[in-house]
Amino acid sequence: MTPDFFAIPAIPARRWSWSRAANRLLHLGALTSLPAMAAADDVFRPYIGYALSQDDNVLGVGDGSSTTGGSNSALSRHAEAGLFVNERLSQQIITAALKFSHITYDELPELNNDGKDLLVNWNWHLGNHLDGNIGSSYVQALTPFVNFHSRERNLRADRRQFVDGGWLFHPSWRVRAGASRDSLTYDLASQQGGNRVENVLEVGLDYLAPSGSTFGTQLRHTRGEFPNPQQIGAELVDNSYNQDEIKAKISWLMTAKTQLQFLGGLVQRRHETFPSRDYSGFNARLTTIWQASAKTGVTAAAWREIGALDDVTASYTLNQGLSPPRYTQVV
């Protein structure tokens, strides 16, 4: 039975954004792409990769000039190695996805860094009616230069623990629940006002149609805590919040090869201070998945969601966007 609450993510071949790169000089060694969901068979798949890229605006500054003067154009070298393991023991499935990377910048050596992307998950089963996941992940990477444009290395660590389970109490009905804890910390002292912990509780009820489609609803509560108040002028601001959601969750098998996924509903966020920043509105994400062949998949998405922002003057952003078709090739 496929778990509903958490999906095991694919390991991306590269982490940095190409959106500001004016020119790619060379991309070596096509990095192995891993499937988003592990296959039923046992898998032990190590891989290595190496790439070069030229970015004319590494720090994301408007005119491409460094905040300390001069250009922030740089050639970067990215080496990585990883391992994907999927082991089935009777009904139990153990998955581990481990990736280590080393990134160097020829003209900006102060940004050189080592990255880690680690995930361990136990997809547990008790008989034919109870199943779920218990797992943990850790991601360490250079903080994106979205609202921070200094030539200082600012590593960000994201730690996550999660547990969820579902009970198929009727051939057509399934109830599920889950909890997770996500903590985000920054190395640079000036950015530690963005350190935060999010604790999430979720319950849901699904109808399982004979066609294989799923139609359900879910309730989610999030408690976000910021241990370090942010300095805004002469005032210390606590960005902690409570967020409640009620959403419809649909996975519609339109055809044997095409799936439409929808998650949307009302979201309300209330802050500890400055109620003027509170939010109430409709959030949704629509994803289309087309399995073109046994080894090739195409995914496209559209969304309107609030999300966290690493900024001293805002506590969230309202994100709207479209994701162009993305191809996945399993080899």
N, C-alpha and C positions, 0 to 999 in steps of 0.2 A: 504494500500500500504506500503510495507516495506521500510524504509529509507535506502539510499545507503551510505551517507557520514559518519555517525557515528553509531556504534553498541553499545548497552548497555552491558558492560562486566559483566561476572559472578563474584561473590565475591569469591575469593579463600579461602579455609578453612585455609591454612597456608601460611605465607609469606616468611619464611626463606628458604635458599637453603640447600639441603641435600647433595650436591655434595662432600663436604669434610668430612662428618660424617663417622667415621670408624665403629661406632656401634650404633644401635638404642636400647635403653633399653626397652622403653615401649611407646606405643601410645594409649592413652585412648580416648574414646568418639569420634567415627567417626563423624567429623564435617559435618553439612548439606551442600550438594552441590547444588548450585542454577543454573538454566538454563541460558544459555548465552543470550537468547532473551526471554522477558516476554511473557507469554501466553495471549490470548485475554481475558480470564476471570479475574475477580478481585481477587487479591491475597493479603493476609496479613500474612506474615510468619516470626515470630521471631525464633531465634535459639541461642544456646549457645554451647561452646566447650571447651575442656581442653586437653592438651597434654604434655607429658614429652619427652625430647630427650637428647641424649648424643652426643656432638660434640667434637672430639679430636683436632680440629684446628679451633676454632671459628674465629680467626683473619685472617685465610687464609695465614699464613706465610709458606714458603717452607718446613721448617723442623718441623713445629708445635710448635716452641718455641716462646714465647712472645718477642716483641721487647724490652721490659724492663726486660727481664730475666724470667726464669721459664716457666711453661707450660701454654698454653691458652686453655686447655681442660676444658669443663664446662658442667654441667647438666642445662638445661633450662626448665622453666615451662611457658607454654603459655595458657592463659585463654582469651576467647573472647566471645562477645555477639553481635548479630546483628539483623537487621530487613530488610525484603524485602517487598515492597509495590508496587502493580500494580493496578491502579484504572482507569477504563474506564468511561468517561463522554460523552455520545453520541459518536462522532467521535474522541474525544480527549482522549489521554492516558497519565496519570501521573505515573511516576515510581520513586521510591526512594529506594536506597540500602545503608544501614548504618551499619558500623561495627566498634566496639571498642575493642581493645585488650590490655592486660597487660602481659609483658614478663619479667621474672626475671632469672638471672644466678646465680647459687649457688656459683661458684668460681670466678665470674667476676661481682660483684654487681654494679660496675661503669657503666655497659652496660644496667642495668635495664631501661625499657622504656615503655611508653604508646603509642599505635598506633591508628590511625584513618583512615578509608577508607569510604568516603561519596560521594554519587552521587545522584543528582536530575535531572530528564529529563522530558520535556514536548514534547511528540510526537504529533504535531499539524496537523490538517487537515482542509482545506477549500474546501468544495465540494468534487468532485471526481478527481480533476486534480492538486491540490496543496497540498503539505505536507512537513513536515520537523521536525527538532528538535531544541529545545532551552534548554540548560542545563549548569550545573556547577558541578565540582568535586573537592575534596580535599583529599589528601593522605599524612599522616605523618607516617614515619617509620624510623627505624635505617638504616643508610646508609650502603649498602653492602661493605664488606671489599675486594674491588677489587684492588684499588691502594692506599688504606689507611689502615694501619695495627696497629694503635695505640690503646692502651687500654683506649680510651676516648669515651664517648658517643657523637655521631655525628648524630643528627636527621636531616632528610631531609623532606622538605614540598613541595609538588607538587600541585599547584593550576591551574585549567583549566576552561575556559569558552568557550562555543561554540554555534554556530547557523548555521543552514543549511536549505536548501529548494530545492524542485524539482517541475517542472511543466511538466505534461503530456500533451504536446500540440498536440499529435497525438496518436492514439491507440498503435503505435509501437515505438514512439520516446519520450524521456524524457530528458530535460536539467536540470542540477542541479548546485548549487553553495553553498559555505560554507566558514565560517571564524572561527578561533579559536585563543585563546591566552593561552599559557602555561608558567607558571613561576615556577622556581625551586630555592629554597633557602636552605642554610645549617646553622645549629646552631653554629658550631665550627668556630671561627674566622679564623683559619689557612686554612679552606676549602672554605671560601666565595668567593674565586676567581672563583669557579665553579658556582656561582649564575648566572642564565641566564633567559631570556625571549624570547620565540619564538612566533611570529605572523605569521599565515598561512592563505593564501587565495587560494581557489580552485574552478575551474569550470570544468564541464564535460558534455558529451553528450552520451546517451545510446540508443542502439537499443534493444527493448523488443521483443524477438522472440515468436511466438505462443506456442512453447514448454515450455515456462517459463524461458529459458536461457536469459542472458543479455550480450551484447557485446558493449563495449564503449571505450572512450578515456577520459583522464583528464589532465588538466594542473594545476600545483601547484607551488606557490611561497612562500618561507619561509624566513623571516627576523629574524635572531638570534642575540641577543644583550647580551653582558656580561658587566654589570655595573661596575664590579671591575676588572681592568687590572691584569693580572697574572705576578708575579715576576719570571723572568728566568735569573739568574745571576744578572747582573747590569741593565737589561733592563725590562721595563714594556711592556707587550704584550696585545694588544686588540684582543680577539678571535671572535669578531663579524663577521657575514657572511651573504651572500645572497645565497639562493639555489633555483634553478629552475628545474622542472621536467616535462616531458611529457611521459605519460605511457598509455599502453593498460590495460583495466579493463574488465575481463571476468568472468562470473559466468555461468558455463555450467552444466546443469542438464543431466548427462550422462544416468542415469536411475531414476526411481521413488524414489530410496533410496540413490543414490550416486551423489554428487555434487563436481565439480572441480572449484576452484577459483584461478584466476591468476591476479596479478598486477605487471607489469614490464615495464621498458623503460629506457630512458636516464635521468641521474641526473648530474647536474653541480653545484658545490659549489665554491664560490669566497669569500676570506677572506679580511678583512680590512687591515691587515698587513701580511707579509710573504707570498707572492703569491706562493712560492714553496710548500705550504701546500694545494693549491687548488686541487679540485677533479673533474674529468669528467669521467663518465663510465656508464655501464649498471647495473641497480639494478632490482631485481625481487623477488617475493614471490609466491610460489605455495602451495595451501592448498587443501587437499582432505577430504571430509566429507561424512561419511557413516552412515545413520540412520538405525542401525541394527534392531531396533524395535521401538515401540511407545515411549518407555522410555529410550532407550539406543542408544547413538551415539558414533562414533569413528572418531577422527580427527588426521591427520598427516600433516606435513608441511616441506618445504625446502625453503631456502632463501639465497640471496646474497644482502646485503644492507649496506649502511653506517649509522652509528649511533653516538650519542653523547658519549663522554668518560670523566669521571671525573678524569682528569690527568693534571698536570701542564705543561707537555711537548707535549701534543697532543690535537688536536681539534676535531677529529673524529676517528672512527674505521671502518674498512671494515669487516663486520660480515658475515660469511658463515656457514651454519649449517643445520642439519636435526632434526626434532622433531619426536620422535618415536610415534606410535599410542597412543592416549590419550582417555580414556573411560569416558563418562559422563552418569551418571545414574540419572534420574529424578524420585523422589518419591512423 
